[in-house]
Amino acid sequence: MACQYFAPCEHGAESFTIEIPKVTFGRGVLHEVGERAQALGMKQVALFTDANLEHGPYVASVKQSLTNVGLNFQIFSDIRVEPDDVCVDEAGKFLSSGNFDGVISVGGGSVIDAAKAAMVCAKYPRPVRDYFAPPVGEGIPIPGPLYPHIACPTTSGTGSECTSVSVLRIRELNTKFVFASPHMLPDAAVIDPTCCDTLPSNVVASTGFDLLSHALECYTAKAYSQWGAVKNPNARPLTQGANPWSDLAAVKALEIAGEYLVRGVADASDHEARDQLMWGASLAGMAFGNSGTHLPHALSYGVTHLMKDITTDGYAIKTPFVPHGISVIVTAPATFRYTADAAPERHLEAAKFLNADYKGADFKDSGEIVANRIIELMKQTNMPNGLNGVGFDENDIQNLSNSSIRQTRAIGNSPRETNFVDIENIYKNALSYW
């Protein structure tokens, strides 16, 4: 019988480690970035952003803030949405070619993840792919500290400002993979929800479902005590399984998603809802940055690997493109129906936090209840109806499964042991929901 959450297991971990950046949250706090950079000892700043934000008001606020305290900066903006290893290698060359002593990233998860990875390449020069685990890369550990880094998110979903992971597409394989190190955790996160005021509704929905799934995966992940003990505490990954700290952040993030996601998508002038979603995204980042995600994220990489001729409203990106949050949520209802058997109590509790109707429910109903609540939110925010809604059919299931089975760490973090056939079945059950 599997041990219960957080209960000691034979040969299992007996402790967990928590790391988060110094967090500043509030409307207008981008104006504080200069003083915070100065306090970290920065004098020559590498400012990472993307071409869509470079000449906009949020980057302008950060630039003015840096100028006000006399800091020099240069901008790198050649970062694509969902960046790849080639883009990051170029960013690393930019960073190593200047006399920089600090990094500021202003953008969504793509910008922040690219900045983290570029710092690794600049500080310890070699192609970024070498730092990915085999067979994708060489599994080279990041040997030491990086540059001081202030992360400033402009979307309410990824939580990358609070994590020590970077998600990159390996161009040769056309698939996203994750690499992580405590050294990649930003020193500070400056979170200004004003950035979400002008986001298109579909972008808020996609990023909002990313935060929802981050929190739900953290809360239902395999417990840290079920992972093997690590002899060297400095080698313990922060993607260590569910723990009491990740629970705290995940629960609040779930409550925020349950109450504010539909409102934030429906009305850009609803500042309360959009501010709450921005806070929820950072909380979910704090949660999964210290526990890890599991199957919905693992399966999402198959979707973005094999996506076909498809575009998404609200994103000025050439086809094929399925935003990360949508690639996650289209399989989530089927996934949580599957994982609930291994942790029914946790799934039912999570459904309650999401404001699901659970009256008269038993633990055996937990998967159905949480899945139905996700589907309800998907309908209310005009999300695609499962895999069919993003261009896949039953003929794609084997290829999707072949792609996702490579995400071993995330699959291993599932509360239920999962093999290739299980993944095929989840994809089959995720083809459509209504």
C-alpha positions in Angstrom: 0.0 0.0 0.0 1.3 3.4 -0.9 2.2 5.6 2.0 0.0 8.6 2.7 0.9 12.2 1.9 3.9 13.3 3.9 4.1 10.1 5.9 7.6 8.5 6.1 8.3 5.9 3.5 11.1 3.4 3.5 14.1 4.9 1.7 12.0 8.0 1.1 13.0 11.7 1.7 12.5 12.8 5.3 12.8 16.6 4.6 12.0 19.2 2.0 13.6 22.5 1.0 11.8 25.7 0.1 13.2 28.6 -1.9 11.4 31.7 -3.3 12.6 35.1 -4.5 12.1 38.4 -2.7 8.6 39.2 -3.9 7.1 42.7 -4.4 3.5 42.9 -5.6 1.3 45.9 -6.4 0.1 48.3 -9.0 2.9 50.5 -10.3 5.8 48.6 -8.7 7.7 48.5 -12.0 8.9 52.0 -11.0 10.8 50.3 -8.1 13.0 48.1 -10.3 15.9 50.6 -10.6 16.3 50.9 -6.8 16.0 47.2 -6.4 18.6 46.6 -9.1 20.9 49.1 -7.3 20.4 47.3 -4.0 21.5 44.0 -5.7 24.8 45.7 -6.8 23.9 46.1 -10.5 25.6 48.8 -12.4 25.5 47.5 -16.0 22.2 45.8 -16.7 21.1 43.3 -19.4 17.4 44.0 -20.0 15.6 41.0 -21.5 12.2 41.4 -23.2 10.5 40.6 -26.5 9.9 42.6 -29.6 6.2 43.1 -28.8 7.0 44.7 -25.4 10.3 46.5 -26.2 8.7 49.8 -27.1 5.7 49.5 -24.8 4.8 51.1 -21.5 6.0 48.4 -19.2 9.6 48.3 -20.5 9.5 52.1 -20.6 8.7 52.1 -16.9 11.6 49.8 -16.1 14.0 51.8 -18.4 13.0 55.1 -16.7 13.4 53.5 -13.3 17.0 52.4 -14.2 17.8 55.8 -15.6 16.6 57.5 -12.5 19.2 55.8 -10.3 22.0 56.1 -12.9 22.2 52.5 -14.1 23.3 51.7 -17.6 21.4 49.0 -19.6 21.3 47.3 -22.9 18.3 45.5 -24.3 18.0 42.0 -25.8 14.6 41.5 -27.4 15.2 38.7 -29.9 13.1 36.2 -27.9 10.3 34.2 -29.5 7.2 33.0 -27.7 8.2 29.6 -26.3 11.9 30.1 -27.0 14.2 27.4 -28.2 17.8 26.5 -27.5 19.1 28.4 -30.6 17.5 31.6 -29.3 18.9 31.1 -25.9 22.4 30.4 -27.1 22.3 33.7 -29.0 21.0 35.4 -25.8 23.9 33.9 -23.9 26.4 35.3 -26.4 24.8 38.8 -25.9 25.1 38.5 -22.2 28.7 37.3 -22.2 29.8 39.9 -24.8 29.0 42.8 -22.5 30.3 43.9 -19.1 27.0 43.0 -17.4 26.7 42.5 -13.7 22.9 41.9 -13.5 19.8 40.8 -15.5 16.3 42.2 -15.5 13.6 40.3 -17.5 10.3 42.0 -18.4 7.8 39.7 -20.2 5.9 36.5 -20.0 7.3 33.1 -19.1 9.1 32.9 -22.4 11.2 36.0 -21.7 11.9 35.0 -18.1 12.8 31.4 -18.9 15.1 32.6 -21.7 16.8 35.0 -19.4 17.4 32.3 -16.8 18.9 29.9 -19.4 21.0 32.6 -21.1 22.6 33.4 -17.7 23.7 29.8 -17.5 25.3 29.9 -21.0 27.0 33.2 -20.3 28.4 32.3 -16.8 29.4 28.7 -17.7 29.9 28.7 -21.4 28.6 25.8 -23.4 25.4 25.2 -25.5 22.4 25.3 -23.3 21.3 21.8 -24.5 24.2 20.3 -22.6 22.5 21.2 -19.4 19.4 19.1 -20.2 19.2 15.6 -18.8 20.1 12.7 -21.1 19.2 11.6 -23.7 18.3 15.2 -24.7 21.5 16.7 -23.4 24.6 15.8 -21.4 23.1 16.4 -18.0 25.8 18.9 -17.0 25.0 20.3 -13.5 25.0 24.1 -13.2 28.1 24.5 -11.1 27.4 27.7 -9.2 25.7 31.1 -8.9 24.5 33.1 -11.9 24.0 36.9 -12.2 21.6 38.8 -9.9 18.2 38.6 -11.6 15.0 40.6 -11.2 12.0 39.0 -13.0 9.0 41.2 -13.9 6.1 39.1 -15.3 3.6 40.7 -17.7 1.2 37.8 -17.9 -0.8 36.0 -15.2 0.0 32.4 -15.6 3.5 31.0 -15.9 4.8 31.9 -12.4 8.3 31.7 -13.9 9.3 34.7 -11.7 9.1 32.4 -8.7 10.7 29.2 -10.1 14.1 27.7 -10.7 13.1 26.0 -14.0 13.4 27.0 -17.6 11.2 25.4 -20.3 12.8 25.5 -23.8 12.0 24.0 -27.1 14.9 22.0 -28.5 14.9 23.1 -32.1 16.3 19.9 -33.6 13.7 17.8 -31.8 10.9 20.4 -32.1 9.9 19.5 -28.5 9.9 21.4 -25.2 11.9 20.1 -22.3 12.7 21.4 -18.8 15.9 21.9 -17.0 16.2 23.2 -13.4 18.7 24.3 -10.8 18.3 26.3 -7.6 20.9 28.7 -9.1 18.3 29.8 -11.7 15.8 31.1 -9.1 15.5 34.9 -9.6 16.7 37.0 -6.7 13.6 39.2 -6.8 10.2 39.1 -8.5 8.6 42.5 -9.1 4.9 41.8 -10.0 2.8 44.6 -11.3 -0.7 43.5 -12.1 -1.2 46.7 -14.2 0.5 44.6 -17.0 -2.7 42.5 -17.3 -5.1 45.4 -17.9 -4.7 45.3 -21.7 -4.3 41.5 -22.2 -6.8 40.0 -24.6 -9.4 37.8 -23.0 -8.1 34.6 -24.6 -4.6 35.3 -23.3 -6.0 35.7 -19.8 -7.9 32.5 -20.2 -4.8 30.5 -21.4 -2.5 31.8 -18.7 -5.2 31.5 -16.1 -5.6 27.8 -16.9 -1.9 27.4 -16.7 -2.0 28.8 -13.1 -5.0 26.6 -12.3 -3.2 23.5 -13.5 0.0 24.4 -11.8 -1.8 24.6 -8.5 -3.9 21.5 -9.1 -0.9 19.4 -10.2 1.1 20.6 -7.1 -1.7 19.7 -4.7 -2.1 16.3 -6.2 1.5 15.5 -7.0 3.3 12.6 -5.4 4.4 13.6 -1.9 8.1 14.5 -1.3 8.3 11.6 1.2 7.7 9.2 -1.7 10.7 10.4 -3.6 14.0 8.8 -2.8 16.2 10.4 -0.2 19.1 12.5 -1.5 22.4 12.1 0.3 23.7 15.6 -0.6 21.1 18.2 0.5 22.6 20.7 -1.9 21.7 18.3 -4.7 18.1 18.1 -3.8 15.9 19.3 -6.7 13.2 21.8 -5.8 10.9 19.7 -8.0 10.6 17.4 -5.1 6.9 16.5 -4.8 4.0 17.9 -2.8 4.9 19.2 0.6 3.2 21.4 3.3 4.6 24.6 1.8 3.5 23.9 -1.7 0.1 23.0 -0.3 -0.3 26.5 1.2 0.4 28.3 -2.0 -1.5 25.9 -4.2 -4.7 26.0 -2.1 -4.9 29.8 -2.3 -4.1 29.8 -6.1 -6.9 27.3 -6.6 -9.3 29.4 -4.7 -8.3 32.4 -6.8 -8.8 30.5 -10.0 -12.2 29.2 -8.9 -13.5 32.6 -8.0 -11.8 35.0 -10.5 -10.8 33.2 -13.7 -14.2 33.7 -15.5 -14.5 37.3 -14.3 -11.0 38.1 -15.4 -11.5 36.7 -18.9 -14.9 38.3 -19.3 -14.1 41.9 -18.4 -10.7 43.7 -18.8 -11.9 46.5 -16.6 -12.4 44.1 -13.7 -9.1 45.0 -12.0 -9.9 43.1 -8.9 -10.2 39.8 -10.9 -7.1 40.5 -13.0 -5.1 41.6 -10.0 -6.1 38.4 -8.2 -5.2 36.2 -11.2 -1.7 37.9 -11.3 -1.2 37.1 -7.6 -2.6 33.6 -8.1 -0.1 33.0 -10.9 2.8 33.9 -8.6 1.5 31.8 -5.8 1.1 28.8 -8.2 4.7 29.5 -9.3 5.9 29.4 -5.7 4.0 26.1 -5.3 5.2 24.2 -8.4 8.7 25.8 -8.1 9.0 23.8 -4.9 7.1 20.7 -5.8 7.0 20.2 -9.6 4.1 19.6 -11.9 2.9 16.2 -13.3 0.9 14.6 -16.1 -1.1 17.6 -17.6 2.2 19.4 -18.2 4.0 16.3 -19.4 1.2 15.6 -21.9 1.1 19.3 -23.0 4.5 18.9 -24.6 3.2 16.3 -27.0 0.5 18.8 -28.1 2.9 21.6 -28.8 5.4 19.2 -30.4 2.9 17.8 -32.9 0.5 20.8 -33.4 -0.7 21.3 -36.9 -2.1 24.2 -38.9 -3.7 26.1 -36.1 -3.8 29.7 -34.7 -5.2 31.1 -31.5 -7.1 34.3 -31.0 -5.3 37.0 -29.1 -1.8 35.8 -30.2 0.0 37.5 -33.2 2.0 34.3 -33.9 2.3 32.4 -37.1 0.7 29.0 -37.3 1.1 26.4 -35.9 0.6 27.7 -32.4 -1.2 26.4 -29.3 -0.5 28.6 -26.2 1.0 26.7 -23.3 -2.0 27.1 -21.0 -4.4 25.7 -23.6 -2.0 22.8 -24.4 -2.1 21.9 -20.7 -5.9 22.3 -20.0 -7.2 20.3 -23.1 -5.9 17.1 -21.4 -6.4 18.1 -17.8 -10.0 16.8 -17.2 -9.1 13.3 -18.5 -5.8 13.4 -16.6 -7.4 14.2 -13.2 -10.1 11.6 -13.7 -7.2 9.1 -14.1 -5.0 10.3 -11.2 -7.9 10.6 -8.7 -7.8 6.9 -7.9 -4.4 7.3 -6.4 -5.2 10.3 -4.2 -9.0 10.7 -4.0 -8.9 12.8 -0.9 -6.6 15.4 -2.4 -8.6 15.6 -5.6 -11.9 16.1 -3.8 -10.3 18.8 -1.6 -8.9 20.5 -4.7 -12.4 20.5 -6.3 -13.7 22.2 -3.2 -11.1 24.9 -3.5 -12.1 25.5 -7.1 -15.7 26.1 -6.0 -17.0 22.8 -7.5 -20.4 21.4 -6.5 -19.4 18.5 -4.3 -22.6 18.1 -2.2 -23.2 14.4 -1.4 -19.9 13.4 -3.0 -17.8 10.5 -1.9 -14.1 10.1 -2.4 -14.8 7.7 -5.3 -16.4 10.7 -7.1 -13.5 13.0 -6.7 -12.0 12.6 -10.2 -15.3 13.2 -11.9 -16.0 16.3 -9.7 -12.7 18.0 -10.3 -12.9 17.2 -14.1 -16.4 18.5 -14.4 -15.4 21.7 -12.7 -12.5 22.2 -15.1 -14.8 21.5 -18.1 -17.3 24.0 -16.7 -14.6 26.7 -16.5 -13.4 25.8 -20.0 -16.9 26.3 -21.4 -17.3 29.6 -19.7 -14.1 30.9 -21.1 -14.4 29.6 -24.7 -11.6 27.1 -24.4 -11.2 24.4 -27.1 -13.2 21.2 -26.5 -10.3 18.9 -25.8 -7.7 17.6 -28.3 -10.3 17.8 -31.1 -10.5 21.5 -30.5 -6.8 22.0 -31.2 -6.7 19.9 -34.3 -6.0 16.3 -33.1 -7.9 13.1 -33.6 -7.6 9.5 -32.6 -5.0 8.9 -35.3 -2.6 11.2 -33.5 -2.7 9.4 -30.1 0.3 7.1 -30.6 2.5 9.9 -31.8 1.4 12.2 -29.0 2.2 9.4 -26.5 5.6 8.8 -28.0 6.4 12.4 -27.6 5.2 12.9 -24.0 6.6 9.7 -22.6 10.0 11.4 -22.7 8.9 13.8 -19.9 10.1 11.4 -17.2 10.4 13.8 -14.2 6.9 15.1 -14.6 5.4 11.7 -15.2 7.3 10.4 -12.1 5.7 13.2 -10.0 2.2 11.8 -10.7 0.4 10.3 -7.7 -0.4 7.3 -9.8 2.3 5.2 -11.5 1.9 5.8 -15.2 3.1 3.9 -18.3 2.8 4.4 -22.0 -0.6 2.7 -22.3 -2.0 4.9 -19.5 -0.9 7.9 -21.4 -2.5 6.7 -24.6 -5.7 6.2 -22.7 -5.6 9.7 -21.2 -5.2 11.1 -24.7 -8.1 9.1 -26.0 -10.3 10.3 -23.1 -9.2 13.9 -23.8 -10.3 14.0 -27.5 -13.6 15.9 -26.5 -15.6 16.6 -23.4 -18.9 18.0 -24.6 
